[in-house]
Amino acid sequence: MGEFLAALAKQKGITAEEVERQFFDTARPTSLLKRFETPSEVAAVVAFVASAQGSAIHGAAVRADGGVIRSIF
């Protein structure tokens, strides 16, 4: 994703950070995080769900999406 953002930024003549900001302003305005998750953040969710601390989570969809969907209601 980093390489894609860098290439798009170069094409548009702006920074990768600006490309990311524009993406979340236009394509994902409901995102609470307003940035892409890092691999370590996603790994932390996976590690939690797979750990003993996540043992109460059975059959639930767990999303590491930065809060794009605020609620199911």
C-alpha positions in Angstrom: 0.0 0.0 0.0 2.9 2.3 0.8 4.3 1.9 -2.7 0.9 2.5 -4.3 0.4 5.7 -2.3 3.9 6.9 -3.2 3.3 6.3 -6.9 -0.1 8.0 -6.8 1.4 10.9 -4.9 4.2 11.3 -7.5 1.7 11.2 -10.3 -0.4 13.9 -8.7 2.5 16.0 -7.5 1.5 15.8 -3.8 2.8 13.9 -0.8 1.7 10.4 0.1 0.2 11.8 3.3 -2.0 14.1 1.3 -3.1 11.2 -0.9 -4.1 9.3 2.2 -5.9 12.3 3.7 -7.8 12.9 0.4 -8.8 9.2 0.3 -10.3 9.3 3.8 -12.0 12.7 3.1 -13.7 11.5 -0.1 -13.8 7.6 -0.2 -14.0 6.7 3.5 -15.5 9.8 5.3 -17.0 7.6 8.0 -13.6 6.3 9.1 -13.0 7.2 12.8 -9.3 6.6 12.5 -8.8 8.7 9.3 -5.7 6.7 8.3 -4.8 3.2 7.2 -4.1 0.7 9.9 -0.5 -0.4 10.4 0.4 -4.1 10.0 1.2 -4.2 13.7 -2.2 -2.9 14.6 -3.9 -5.6 12.6 -1.5 -8.2 14.0 -2.5 -7.1 17.5 -6.1 -7.7 16.8 -5.3 -11.2 15.4 -3.1 -12.0 18.4 -5.8 -10.9 20.8 -8.6 -12.9 19.1 -6.3 -16.0 19.0 -5.2 -15.6 22.6 -6.7 -16.8 25.9 -7.9 -13.2 26.5 -10.1 -13.5 23.3 -11.6 -16.8 24.4 -15.1 -15.3 24.9 -15.3 -14.3 21.2 -17.0 -17.1 19.4 -18.2 -16.9 15.8 -18.1 -13.1 15.8 -16.8 -11.0 12.9 -14.0 -8.9 14.3 -13.0 -6.0 12.1 -9.8 -4.0 12.1 -11.0 -1.3 9.8 -10.3 1.9 11.6 -14.0 2.5 12.4 -15.3 2.8 8.9 -18.6 1.3 10.0 -19.7 3.0 13.2 -22.6 0.8 14.1 -24.7 -2.1 12.8 -27.9 -0.2 13.8 
